Amino acid sequence: MPVLLSEDRLAYANVFLNLFSITRQGSLSIRRSCEYCKRGMTSVHSTPVPARERILSTAYDLFSRRGIRAVGTEEVIERAGVAKATLYRHFATKNDLVLAVLARREQLWTYGLIEAQSRKRGKTPEEQLLAIFDVMDDWFQLRDGYEGCSFINVLLELGADHPVGQACIAHIDHVRDIVRQRALAAGLRDVDDFAWSWHILMKGAIILAAVGDVAAARRAQKMARVLIDEHRPSAEVDDDEAAS
């Protein structure tokens, strides 16, 4: 389930969600929202952005685009316009800063985008499951704003034994838990197996989108429909076969 947000993160997430607009075609206008995320809402604040937020939003942008090891704290300090002592007052180590970036990513991407937007698009748990791929499809169209899965990227870069890698695994588990809870609500069977298989479709689509397949989410959604049918209760499957 979603972790509780502190007051400042809740405000940030709410602004992020409010920036999503539904077009007449029913698709998300998310390019502008992603730009606000990267800039740490500097464009929607009438007052100076606090130093911690400038550091975090700067690191979010740099780490997302270039990875963890390629970005040093000195560059974050320079780009954020803060003193070295200020950075280390808020984040004692680089690992602490990376963990904060991953937590921000979870609130914005996992809960703010994938969970919240797919929930709005579906009236039933099953529709909300399938809507995950509709939301991902819109995300994939942002060729200049598409960053792939930060959790997978960082996990592969630092490894599962690294404390940050362990945090990535936990964040990935939270994505799967959203799927598991919806599968339960939809009355599907063997929901753990279902959630693992569904997650393979999600991550596979993310990787294929990174290599240029902007239709990857739509392809994955077709396979997802088959997966749902395979996990319907046996009696329901038998009834469908009898009717055909």
C-alpha positions as CSV (number, residue, x, y, z in Angstrom):
1,M,0.0,0.0,0.0
2,P,1.2,3.6,-0.5
3,V,3.4,5.0,2.2
4,L,2.3,8.0,4.1
5,L,3.5,11.3,2.7
6,S,5.0,14.1,4.7
7,E,3.2,17.4,4.3
8,D,5.7,18.8,1.8
9,R,5.7,15.7,-0.4
10,L,1.9,15.5,-0.3
11,A,1.8,19.1,-1.6
12,Y,4.3,18.3,-4.3
13,A,2.5,15.2,-5.4
14,N,-0.9,17.0,-5.5
15,V,0.6,19.7,-7.7
16,F,2.0,17.1,-10.0
17,L,-1.3,15.4,-10.3
18,N,-3.2,18.6,-10.9
19,L,-0.9,19.3,-13.8
20,F,-2.2,16.3,-15.6
21,S,-5.0,17.3,-18.0
22,I,-7.4,15.0,-19.9
23,T,-7.6,16.1,-23.5
24,R,-10.7,15.7,-25.7
25,Q,-9.2,12.5,-27.0
26,G,-9.0,11.1,-23.5
27,S,-5.3,11.0,-23.4
28,L,-3.0,12.5,-20.8
29,S,-1.2,15.8,-21.5
30,I,1.9,14.9,-19.5
31,R,4.9,16.5,-21.2
32,R,4.5,19.8,-19.3
33,S,3.9,17.9,-16.0
34,C,7.2,16.0,-16.4
35,E,9.1,19.2,-17.0
36,Y,7.6,20.6,-13.8
37,C,8.8,17.5,-11.9
38,K,12.3,17.9,-13.2
39,R,12.5,21.5,-12.3
40,G,11.2,20.9,-8.8
41,M,8.1,23.1,-9.4
42,T,10.2,26.3,-9.7
43,S,7.6,27.5,-12.2
44,V,4.6,27.1,-10.0
45,H,6.1,28.7,-6.9
46,S,5.7,32.4,-6.3
47,T,8.3,32.2,-3.5
48,P,11.9,31.0,-3.6
49,V,12.2,27.2,-3.6
50,P,13.8,25.8,-0.4
51,A,17.3,24.6,-0.7
52,R,16.4,21.0,0.1
53,E,13.9,21.0,-2.8
54,R,16.4,22.5,-5.2
55,I,18.9,19.8,-4.3
56,L,16.4,17.0,-4.6
57,S,14.8,18.2,-7.9
58,T,18.3,18.8,-9.4
59,A,19.5,15.3,-8.3
60,Y,16.2,13.8,-9.6
61,D,16.9,15.3,-13.1
62,L,20.6,14.4,-13.2
63,F,20.3,10.9,-11.8
64,S,17.3,10.1,-14.1
65,R,19.1,11.2,-17.2
66,R,22.7,10.0,-16.5
67,G,22.7,7.5,-13.7
68,I,24.1,7.5,-10.2
69,R,27.8,7.0,-10.6
70,A,28.2,9.5,-13.4
71,V,26.9,12.3,-11.3
72,G,28.9,13.6,-8.4
73,T,27.7,15.7,-5.4
74,E,29.8,18.6,-6.6
75,E,27.7,18.8,-9.8
76,V,24.5,18.7,-7.8
77,I,25.7,21.4,-5.6
78,E,26.6,23.7,-8.5
79,R,23.4,23.0,-10.5
80,A,21.2,23.5,-7.4
81,G,23.0,26.7,-6.4
82,V,23.7,25.7,-2.8
83,A,26.7,25.5,-0.6
84,K,28.4,22.1,0.1
85,A,27.4,22.4,3.8
86,T,23.8,22.9,2.8
87,L,23.7,19.7,0.8
88,Y,25.2,17.7,3.6
89,R,23.0,19.3,6.2
90,H,20.0,17.8,4.3
91,F,21.6,14.7,2.9
92,A,24.5,13.3,5.0
93,T,25.7,11.0,2.2
94,K,25.2,10.6,-1.5
95,N,23.3,7.4,-0.7
96,D,20.9,9.4,1.4
97,L,20.3,11.7,-1.6
98,V,19.8,8.8,-4.0
99,L,17.3,7.2,-1.6
100,A,15.4,10.5,-1.4
101,V,15.3,10.7,-5.2
102,L,13.9,7.2,-5.4
103,A,11.3,8.0,-2.8
104,R,10.3,11.0,-4.8
105,R,10.1,8.9,-8.0
106,E,7.8,6.5,-6.2
107,Q,5.4,9.2,-5.2
108,L,5.4,10.8,-8.6
109,W,5.6,7.7,-10.9
110,T,4.3,4.7,-9.0
111,Y,1.5,6.4,-7.1
112,G,1.0,9.7,-8.8
113,L,1.0,8.4,-12.4
114,I,0.6,4.6,-12.6
115,E,-1.8,4.0,-9.7
116,A,-3.8,7.2,-9.6
117,Q,-4.2,7.8,-13.3
118,S,-5.1,4.2,-14.2
119,R,-7.6,4.2,-11.3
120,K,-9.3,7.2,-12.9
121,R,-9.5,5.5,-16.3
122,G,-11.3,2.3,-15.1
123,K,-14.6,1.8,-13.4
124,T,-13.8,-1.7,-12.2
125,P,-10.6,-3.3,-10.9
126,E,-10.2,-5.2,-14.1
127,E,-10.5,-2.1,-16.2
128,Q,-8.1,-0.3,-13.8
129,L,-5.6,-3.1,-14.4
130,L,-5.8,-2.8,-18.1
131,A,-5.7,1.0,-17.9
132,I,-2.2,0.8,-16.5
133,F,-1.0,0.1,-20.0
134,D,-3.1,3.0,-21.4
135,V,-1.2,5.3,-19.0
136,M,2.1,3.8,-19.9
137,D,1.3,4.3,-23.6
138,D,0.9,8.0,-23.0
139,W,4.1,8.1,-21.1
140,F,6.0,6.3,-23.9
141,Q,5.0,8.9,-26.4
142,L,7.2,11.5,-24.5
143,R,10.3,10.8,-26.4
144,D,12.2,13.8,-24.9
145,G,10.8,13.1,-21.4
146,Y,10.8,9.3,-21.3
147,E,13.4,8.0,-18.8
148,G,12.5,4.4,-18.4
149,C,12.2,2.7,-15.0
150,S,14.5,4.5,-12.5
151,F,14.2,1.6,-10.0
152,I,15.5,-0.9,-12.6
153,N,18.1,1.4,-13.9
154,V,19.6,2.1,-10.5
155,L,19.3,-1.6,-9.4
156,L,21.3,-2.7,-12.5
157,E,23.8,0.1,-11.9
158,L,24.5,-0.5,-8.2
159,G,23.5,-4.2,-7.7
160,A,21.0,-5.9,-5.4
161,D,23.5,-6.1,-2.5
162,H,23.9,-2.3,-2.3
163,P,21.6,-0.5,0.2
164,V,20.2,1.6,-2.7
165,G,19.7,-1.6,-4.7
166,Q,17.7,-3.0,-1.8
167,A,15.6,0.1,-1.8
168,C,14.9,-0.3,-5.5
169,I,13.7,-3.8,-5.0
170,A,11.3,-2.6,-2.3
171,H,10.0,0.2,-4.6
172,I,9.5,-2.4,-7.4
173,D,7.6,-4.6,-5.0
174,H,5.3,-1.7,-4.3
175,V,4.4,-1.5,-8.0
176,R,3.6,-5.2,-8.0
177,D,1.5,-4.8,-4.8
178,I,-0.8,-2.4,-6.7
179,V,-1.4,-5.0,-9.3
180,R,-1.9,-7.7,-6.6
181,Q,-4.5,-5.7,-4.8
182,R,-6.5,-5.0,-8.0
183,A,-6.3,-8.6,-8.9
184,L,-7.8,-9.5,-5.6
185,A,-10.5,-6.9,-6.0
186,A,-11.3,-8.3,-9.5
187,G,-11.7,-11.8,-8.0
188,L,-8.9,-13.4,-9.9
189,R,-7.2,-16.5,-8.7
190,D,-3.5,-17.1,-7.8
191,V,-3.0,-13.4,-7.5
192,D,0.7,-13.6,-6.6
193,D,1.5,-15.5,-9.8
194,F,-0.7,-13.1,-11.7
195,A,1.1,-10.0,-10.2
196,W,4.6,-11.4,-11.1
197,S,3.4,-12.2,-14.7
198,W,1.7,-8.8,-15.1
199,H,4.9,-7.1,-13.8
200,I,6.9,-8.9,-16.5
201,L,4.6,-7.3,-19.1
202,M,5.0,-3.8,-17.6
203,K,8.8,-4.0,-17.3
204,G,9.1,-5.6,-20.7
205,A,7.1,-2.8,-22.3
206,I,9.3,-0.2,-20.5
207,I,12.4,-1.7,-21.9
208,L,11.0,-2.0,-25.4
209,A,9.9,1.6,-25.3
210,A,13.4,2.6,-24.4
211,V,14.7,1.0,-27.6
212,G,12.1,2.8,-29.7
213,D,8.9,0.7,-29.7
214,V,6.4,3.4,-28.8
215,A,3.6,0.8,-29.2
216,A,5.0,-1.5,-26.6
217,A,2.3,-0.7,-24.0
218,R,-0.5,-1.5,-26.5
219,R,1.2,-4.8,-27.4
220,A,1.6,-5.7,-23.7
221,Q,-2.1,-4.8,-23.0
222,K,-3.2,-7.5,-25.5
223,M,-1.2,-10.1,-23.7
224,A,-2.5,-8.7,-20.4
225,R,-6.1,-9.5,-21.4
226,V,-5.1,-13.1,-22.0
227,L,-3.4,-13.2,-18.6
228,I,-6.6,-12.0,-16.9
229,D,-8.6,-14.7,-18.7
230,E,-6.2,-17.3,-17.5
231,H,-6.6,-16.2,-13.9
232,R,-10.4,-16.0,-13.8
233,P,-12.0,-18.4,-11.3
234,S,-12.5,-21.9,-12.8
235,A,-16.3,-21.8,-12.7
236,E,-16.3,-18.5,-14.6
237,V,-14.0,-20.0,-17.2
238,D,-16.1,-23.1,-17.5
239,D,-19.3,-20.9,-18.0
240,D,-17.6,-18.9,-20.7
241,E,-16.5,-22.1,-22.6
242,A,-20.0,-23.6,-22.3
243,A,-21.6,-20.4,-23.7
244,S,-19.3,-20.5,-26.7
